[in-house]
Amino acid sequence: MRSQPILPLLLATRAVKATPLYPSKFSPEYTEAQKLSDPTYGPIPGESDIYNTYWGLDRPFPGNISGPIFPTECGPPGVDDWTWQNLLSAEWLIFEFYQQGVERFSPEDFVAAGLPETTHRRLLEIRNNEAGHLRIFQNQISPTSVKPGSCKYAFPFTEPIGYLALMTVLEISSMAFLTGLVQQPEIAAGRGAMLAIAEVETRHEVWALMDIWKANPFGGPSDTIFPYANEVLDSTNAFIVPGSCPPENPEFPHPRQRLPGLSAGKDTASLTPGSKISLDFPDPNNQPIFNNHTVYYAVFFHGVLNVSVPIDTSKWPQEEMWVTIPEAFETKGVIVACVADVPGAPAKENIVAGPAVILEQPAKLATALLHGGAEK
């Protein structure tokens, strides 16, 4: 007898079974996607080795079925559906990042770049793990809510080293946003599921740090906690081709604040603790608005702590704003920075720009990426 999925479907109510809530005439892509509404359809994560040892270049299940999945029951959404919809939308992006990488670069390409001959195979295995995450997240969204489909994505890499540098940033950023996301579910099993996924992402990053960058993989006694996961997720919209998402997909992320982006300026020499950095808001169409009667702070999150440093906004944008990364921090893991109108940014509404994820491990990679390149 087939075992049931480990994690329960999130149902707000025992809704009466209804006819499928989607149009009867669909493209073949959408018709195939609707089969995924059955959580026992296809290979099951934890039971099937397709999520580990499939070595083909074609997209593994369910990444080969990209349409949204429509509700099959009437009733209110599950209490945690928004959280899982956000996570599934983000997972489509991560899955596609790995899929594009294994298609774009051959095993020989990585070896020619001075990387281990197992690099391509490891990336295939990570791609397979991410396909399993897709299926797990689909099954966590209740049958009364839409399950988002894939968009089209464009990533800024042209060669193997740049690709792996972006991988490192994405994986370490995922650790920071998962520490906030795990605080959102109301159902305890959902929090446990997210923790289990975070542990897998950590293994992916440990491999990259050790095998690719020859760096110490240990990130100190605690990874960085950033409580506002949706603000990190929002930054990934930069990789989504505008207008490419299925119109049935919910807003990503929800709720979305659309905050101005934040990064260190190109004239920043170092991103390690104690370094002085300039604050840059890269989107000319989304700039922060500062009130002359308000004191603003650069808030740096690292480990379980955060430190707030006052900043002078009075001469911006005519003059750059500079701030020093707290020297007390260890050069481990990541630092997440934002601009807020209250020390510590105790609520998401206090953040006026950011966040920016500052890579500390390996630190030289963060500086190289800031200046437009990466070297092994």
C-alpha positions as CSV (number, residue, x, y, z in Angstrom):
1,M,0.0,0.0,0.0
2,R,1.3,3.5,-0.9
3,S,2.2,5.5,2.2
4,Q,0.6,8.9,2.6
5,P,2.6,12.1,2.3
6,I,4.4,12.8,5.5
7,L,3.0,16.3,5.8
8,P,-0.7,16.8,6.0
9,L,-2.6,18.9,3.5
10,L,-3.5,22.2,5.0
11,L,-7.3,22.4,5.1
12,A,-9.2,25.2,6.9
13,T,-12.4,23.2,6.7
14,R,-13.7,19.9,5.5
15,A,-15.2,21.3,2.4
16,V,-17.8,19.3,0.5
17,K,-16.2,17.7,-2.6
18,A,-16.8,19.9,-5.6
19,T,-16.3,19.6,-9.3
20,P,-12.9,20.9,-10.4
21,L,-12.8,24.7,-10.2
22,Y,-11.0,25.2,-13.5
23,P,-12.2,25.6,-17.1
24,S,-13.0,22.4,-19.1
25,K,-10.9,23.4,-22.1
26,F,-7.3,23.9,-21.4
27,S,-4.0,23.7,-23.3
28,P,-2.3,20.3,-22.9
29,E,0.2,22.0,-20.5
30,Y,-2.6,23.0,-18.1
31,T,-4.4,19.7,-18.4
32,E,-1.3,17.9,-17.4
33,A,-0.6,20.2,-14.5
34,Q,-4.1,19.5,-13.1
35,K,-3.1,15.9,-12.5
36,L,-0.7,17.2,-9.9
37,S,-3.7,18.1,-7.7
38,D,-3.6,14.5,-6.6
39,P,-0.7,14.3,-4.0
40,T,-0.1,10.7,-4.9
41,Y,0.4,11.4,-8.6
42,G,3.9,10.8,-9.8
43,P,7.1,10.1,-7.9
44,I,6.8,10.9,-4.2
45,P,9.7,12.7,-2.4
46,G,11.3,10.4,0.1
47,E,10.2,7.3,-1.8
48,S,11.5,7.9,-5.3
49,D,15.2,8.1,-6.2
50,I,14.4,10.4,-9.1
51,Y,14.9,13.3,-6.7
52,N,18.5,12.1,-6.1
53,T,20.0,10.0,-8.8
54,Y,18.4,11.1,-12.1
55,W,21.3,12.2,-14.3
56,G,19.4,13.3,-17.4
57,L,19.3,16.9,-18.7
58,D,15.5,16.9,-19.3
59,R,13.5,18.5,-16.5
60,P,12.6,15.9,-13.8
61,F,9.1,15.6,-12.4
62,P,7.3,17.9,-11.5
63,G,9.6,20.5,-13.0
64,N,8.6,19.2,-16.5
65,I,5.0,20.3,-15.8
66,S,5.0,24.1,-15.4
67,G,1.4,25.2,-15.4
68,P,-0.5,26.3,-12.3
69,I,-2.7,23.8,-10.5
70,F,-6.3,24.9,-9.9
71,P,-8.4,24.3,-6.8
72,T,-10.4,21.1,-6.7
73,E,-12.5,21.9,-3.7
74,C,-14.7,24.7,-2.5
75,G,-14.0,26.5,0.7
76,P,-11.7,29.0,2.3
77,P,-7.9,28.8,1.8
78,G,-5.8,26.9,4.2
79,V,-4.4,29.1,7.0
80,D,-0.9,28.8,5.7
81,D,-1.6,28.8,2.0
82,W,-0.1,32.2,1.3
83,T,3.2,31.2,2.9
84,W,3.4,28.0,0.8
85,Q,2.4,29.8,-2.4
86,N,5.2,32.2,-1.8
87,L,7.7,29.4,-1.2
88,L,6.5,27.4,-4.2
89,S,6.9,30.5,-6.5
90,A,10.4,31.0,-5.1
91,E,11.2,27.3,-5.6
92,W,10.3,27.4,-9.3
93,L,13.0,30.1,-9.7
94,I,15.6,28.1,-7.8
95,F,14.8,24.9,-9.7
96,E,15.1,26.8,-13.0
97,F,18.4,28.3,-12.0
98,Y,19.9,24.8,-11.6
99,Q,18.2,23.5,-14.7
100,Q,19.6,26.3,-16.8
101,G,23.0,25.7,-15.3
102,V,23.2,22.0,-16.1
103,E,21.9,22.6,-19.6
104,R,24.2,25.5,-20.3
105,F,27.5,24.0,-19.0
106,S,28.9,20.6,-19.6
107,P,31.1,18.6,-17.2
108,E,34.0,19.6,-19.4
109,D,33.2,23.3,-19.1
110,F,33.5,23.1,-15.3
111,V,36.8,21.1,-15.5
112,A,38.2,23.6,-18.0
113,A,37.4,26.4,-15.4
114,G,39.6,24.6,-12.8
115,L,36.7,23.0,-10.9
116,P,36.3,19.4,-9.7
117,E,35.2,16.9,-12.3
118,T,32.2,16.0,-10.1
119,T,30.8,19.6,-10.3
120,H,28.3,19.0,-13.0
121,R,27.0,15.8,-11.4
122,R,26.6,17.5,-8.0
123,L,24.6,20.3,-9.7
124,L,22.3,17.6,-11.3
125,E,21.8,16.2,-7.8
126,I,20.9,19.6,-6.3
127,R,18.6,20.2,-9.3
128,N,16.9,16.9,-8.5
129,N,16.5,17.9,-4.8
130,E,14.9,21.2,-5.9
131,A,12.4,19.2,-8.0
132,G,11.5,17.3,-4.9
133,H,11.0,20.6,-3.1
134,L,8.5,21.7,-5.8
135,R,6.4,18.6,-5.2
136,I,6.5,18.9,-1.4
137,F,5.4,22.6,-1.6
138,Q,2.6,21.8,-4.1
139,N,1.3,19.2,-1.7
140,Q,1.3,21.7,1.3
141,I,-1.1,24.1,-0.5
142,S,-4.7,23.2,0.3
143,P,-7.0,22.0,-2.5
144,T,-9.1,25.2,-2.2
145,S,-6.2,27.4,-3.4
146,V,-4.3,27.7,-6.7
147,K,-0.8,26.2,-6.7
148,P,1.5,28.6,-8.6
149,G,3.1,27.6,-11.9
150,S,6.5,28.5,-13.4
151,C,7.4,31.8,-14.9
152,K,10.3,32.5,-17.3
153,Y,13.6,33.5,-15.7
154,A,16.8,35.2,-16.8
155,F,19.9,34.9,-14.7
156,P,23.1,37.1,-15.2
157,F,25.7,34.4,-15.8
158,T,27.8,33.7,-18.9
159,E,30.5,31.3,-17.6
160,P,30.9,28.6,-15.0
161,I,32.6,30.6,-12.3
162,G,30.0,33.4,-12.5
163,Y,27.3,30.8,-12.4
164,L,28.6,29.2,-9.2
165,A,29.2,32.6,-7.6
166,L,25.5,33.4,-8.1
167,M,24.6,29.9,-6.8
168,T,26.5,30.7,-3.6
169,V,24.6,34.0,-3.2
170,L,21.2,32.4,-3.8
171,E,21.8,29.5,-1.4
172,I,23.1,31.6,1.4
173,S,20.3,34.1,0.9
174,S,17.8,31.3,1.1
175,M,19.2,30.4,4.6
176,A,18.5,34.0,5.7
177,F,14.9,34.2,4.3
178,L,14.0,30.7,5.6
179,T,14.8,31.8,9.2
180,G,12.0,34.4,8.7
181,L,9.7,32.2,6.7
182,V,9.7,29.4,9.3
183,Q,8.1,31.9,11.7
184,Q,5.0,32.4,9.5
185,P,3.2,29.0,9.4
186,E,0.4,28.6,12.0
187,I,0.5,24.8,11.7
188,A,3.4,23.2,13.5
189,A,4.0,20.5,10.9
190,G,4.6,23.3,8.4
191,R,7.3,24.8,10.5
192,G,8.9,21.4,10.7
193,A,8.8,21.0,7.0
194,M,10.5,24.3,6.3
195,L,13.2,23.4,8.8
196,A,13.8,20.1,7.0
197,I,14.1,21.9,3.7
198,A,16.5,24.5,5.2
199,E,18.8,21.7,6.3
200,V,18.9,20.4,2.8
201,E,19.8,23.8,1.4
202,T,22.6,24.0,4.0
203,R,24.1,20.8,2.7
204,H,24.0,22.3,-0.8
205,E,25.9,25.4,0.3
206,V,28.4,23.4,2.4
207,W,29.3,21.4,-0.7
208,A,29.9,24.7,-2.7
209,L,32.0,26.3,0.0
210,M,34.2,23.2,0.4
211,D,34.5,21.8,-3.1
212,I,34.2,25.0,-5.2
213,W,35.6,27.8,-3.1
214,K,37.9,25.7,-0.9
215,A,36.5,27.7,2.1
216,N,35.7,26.8,5.7
217,P,32.0,25.8,5.6
218,F,31.3,26.6,9.2
219,G,29.3,29.7,9.6
220,G,29.6,30.3,13.3
221,P,27.2,29.2,16.1
222,S,24.1,30.6,14.3
223,D,23.1,31.4,10.8
224,T,21.6,34.9,10.4
225,I,18.0,35.4,11.4
226,F,16.1,38.0,9.3
227,P,12.4,38.1,10.3
228,Y,10.9,39.6,7.1
229,A,11.2,36.7,4.6
230,N,8.9,38.4,2.0
231,E,11.4,41.3,1.7
232,V,14.1,38.9,0.7
233,L,11.8,37.0,-1.7
234,D,10.8,40.3,-3.4
235,S,14.4,40.8,-4.5
236,T,14.2,37.7,-6.6
237,N,11.6,39.3,-8.8
238,A,14.7,40.8,-10.6
239,F,15.2,37.3,-12.2
240,I,11.6,37.0,-13.5
241,V,11.0,38.0,-17.1
242,P,8.3,40.6,-16.9
243,G,4.9,39.4,-17.9
244,S,6.0,35.8,-18.1
245,C,4.1,34.3,-15.1
246,P,0.8,32.5,-15.5
247,P,-1.9,35.1,-15.0
248,E,-3.5,32.7,-12.5
249,N,-0.5,32.9,-10.2
250,P,-1.0,34.8,-7.0
251,E,1.0,37.9,-6.3
252,F,4.7,37.1,-5.4
253,P,5.4,37.5,-2.7
254,H,2.2,38.2,-0.8
255,P,2.0,40.6,0.8
256,R,4.5,42.6,-1.3
257,Q,5.9,45.9,0.0
258,R,7.8,46.9,-3.1
259,L,10.6,48.5,-1.1
260,P,13.5,50.2,-2.8
261,G,16.4,47.9,-3.3
262,L,19.6,48.3,-1.4
263,S,23.2,47.4,-2.1
264,A,26.7,48.6,-1.4
265,G,28.0,51.2,-3.8
266,K,30.6,50.2,-6.5
267,D,33.2,52.3,-4.7
268,T,33.0,50.1,-1.6
269,A,36.4,48.4,-1.1
270,S,35.4,45.7,1.4
271,L,32.3,44.2,2.8
272,T,33.8,42.7,6.0
273,P,33.0,43.8,9.5
274,G,34.6,47.1,10.3
275,S,34.5,48.2,6.7
276,K,33.0,51.5,5.5
277,I,30.4,51.1,2.8
278,S,28.4,53.4,0.7
279,L,24.6,52.8,0.4
280,D,23.2,52.5,-3.1
281,F,19.6,52.3,-4.2
282,P,20.0,50.7,-7.7
283,D,16.5,51.1,-9.1
284,P,16.1,54.7,-10.4
285,N,12.3,54.2,-10.5
286,N,12.0,53.1,-6.9
287,Q,14.0,55.4,-4.6
288,P,13.5,55.9,-0.8
289,I,11.9,59.0,0.5
290,F,13.5,60.4,3.7
291,N,11.7,62.7,6.1
292,N,14.0,65.5,7.3
293,H,12.5,65.2,10.8
294,T,13.2,61.4,11.2
295,V,16.4,59.7,12.2
296,Y,17.2,56.7,10.0
297,Y,19.4,53.7,10.7
298,A,21.3,51.1,8.8
299,V,20.3,47.9,10.6
300,F,22.7,45.0,10.3
301,F,21.4,41.5,11.1
302,H,24.0,38.8,11.9
303,G,23.5,35.6,13.8
304,V,20.8,36.1,16.3
305,L,21.7,39.8,16.8
306,N,21.1,43.1,15.0
307,V,23.0,46.3,15.4
308,S,21.7,49.7,14.3
309,V,23.9,52.5,13.1
310,P,22.5,56.1,12.6
311,I,22.9,57.5,9.1
312,D,22.8,61.0,7.8
313,T,20.2,61.3,5.0
314,S,20.1,65.1,4.9
315,K,22.5,65.5,2.0
316,W,21.3,62.5,-0.1
317,P,21.1,62.1,-3.0
318,Q,23.5,64.9,-3.8
319,E,26.1,63.1,-1.6
320,E,26.5,59.4,-0.9
321,M,25.6,58.0,2.4
322,W,28.4,56.0,4.1
323,V,28.1,53.7,7.1
324,T,30.5,51.2,8.9
325,I,29.5,47.6,9.1
326,P,29.7,46.7,12.9
327,E,33.2,45.6,13.7
328,A,31.9,43.3,16.5
329,F,30.5,40.8,13.9
330,E,32.5,37.7,13.0
331,T,33.4,37.3,9.3
332,K,31.1,34.3,8.9
333,G,27.9,33.4,7.0
334,V,26.0,36.5,5.9
335,I,25.0,39.9,7.1
336,V,21.6,41.2,6.1
337,A,21.3,45.0,6.0
338,C,18.4,47.4,5.6
339,V,17.5,51.0,6.2
340,A,14.9,51.6,8.8
341,D,13.2,54.5,10.7
342,V,13.5,52.7,14.1
343,P,16.5,51.0,15.7
344,G,16.4,47.3,15.2
345,A,13.5,47.5,12.6
346,P,11.1,45.8,15.0
347,A,8.3,45.7,12.4
348,K,8.4,45.2,8.6
349,E,6.7,48.6,8.2
350,N,9.8,50.2,9.8
351,I,12.0,49.2,6.8
352,V,12.3,51.9,4.1
353,A,14.9,50.2,1.8
354,G,16.4,46.8,1.4
355,P,17.3,44.2,2.5
356,A,20.7,43.6,1.1
357,V,22.4,40.2,1.7
358,I,26.1,40.7,2.3
359,L,28.2,37.6,1.8
360,E,30.9,37.0,4.4
361,Q,32.0,33.6,3.4
362,P,34.0,33.6,1.2
363,A,34.4,37.4,1.8
364,K,36.6,38.0,-1.3
365,L,33.7,36.6,-3.5
366,A,31.3,39.2,-2.2
367,T,33.7,42.0,-3.1
368,A,34.4,40.5,-6.5
369,L,30.6,40.2,-7.3
370,L,30.1,43.8,-6.2
371,H,32.7,44.9,-8.7
372,G,31.2,42.8,-11.5
373,G,33.2,39.6,-11.5
374,A,34.2,36.5,-9.7
375,E,37.3,34.3,-9.6
376,K,37.9,30.9,-8.1
